[in-house]
Amino acid sequence: MKKIFAVVLALVLALTLVACGGGAATETEAEGAKQVGVCIYQFNDNFMTLYRQELESYMSGLGDYEITIVDGKNDMAEQTNQVDTFIAQGVDVLIVNLVQSSSAATITERAQAADIPVVYINREPSSEDMAAWDKICYVGADARQSGTFQGEIVAELPDQGDADGDGVVRYVMIMGDPENVDAQYRTEYSIKALTDAGIEVECLFEQRGDWDQTKGQELAATALSQFDNIDVIFCNNDAMALGAYQAIVAAGKVDADGKLDGIYLLGVDALDECVEMVANGQMTGTVLNDHVGQSHVAVDCAIRYMNGETNETLNVVDYQKVTV
Ligand code: BGC
């Protein structure tokens, strides 16, 4: 019932906007500023914080854009309301980092009713959802590549990740929130890279830490207390790897300089502090998730839409290995 009401409300708002279109458009044009509505799934996320800051500073440098960025607080109902508000305000384009990838269809429907193009970022909707309208596109990275890179970093180590030399790479996997397919792909492809290299593996522990540092720390602590033969801890992102490192220190698996001792630790994102940790031997490696490249492509796509141009449906930015 609530949903029907919301859809009706969105339609009424859309029609009102169409009806008053002339006036509203003239006002915006007179001010010269195009309005951009940006929805982030939650501000409390290390990677998306860097992403949104870069997005805002890059776009502000390109012209007179009025950019409003809102925090979805990891709550899809809240984010849907935010989209409705942006639509009611008559923004010229939306940039959306979905809370729930599966809600793309609902968001697209609302935007399409008001003829406001959408650039989806970071959480990739299904290909079916991406085919729904020609004024939506996705900007992100292919998470299969980041998983493969994590696995390759381990396979390229002198002992191929077999820290205790018993012939099997026994690992712990700390996963992100599956609402982002990155979690699933990084989990799958990191291990595939090992088995593709002919390495024998055993999964000791696999649980979701929802991209969160504290959860990463708690899960790694649990795993380390249950198993004394862990060779590698894979984390789907760096925030969780930061937490896992704290647990590794607490478990005494570091030397006097804090370097990893008898265990390997991998993340993804290449947060500044993690790149430094890799250089110091406190992490084995990470993978650059290029928030600069991705935010710039997202902004470029948004501007093309505002200029009445089209975009490719999928816009992919490459990852890079970070090992030194
Ligand atoms: C990043 C994570 C981030 C997540 C948010 C991923 O691509 O690697 O750090 O938490 O996106 O959806």
Residues whose N, C-alpha, C, O or C-beta is under 5 A from the ligand:
A	BS01	BGC	D45 F47 N122 N180 D182 W211 N236 N237 V268 D269 N289
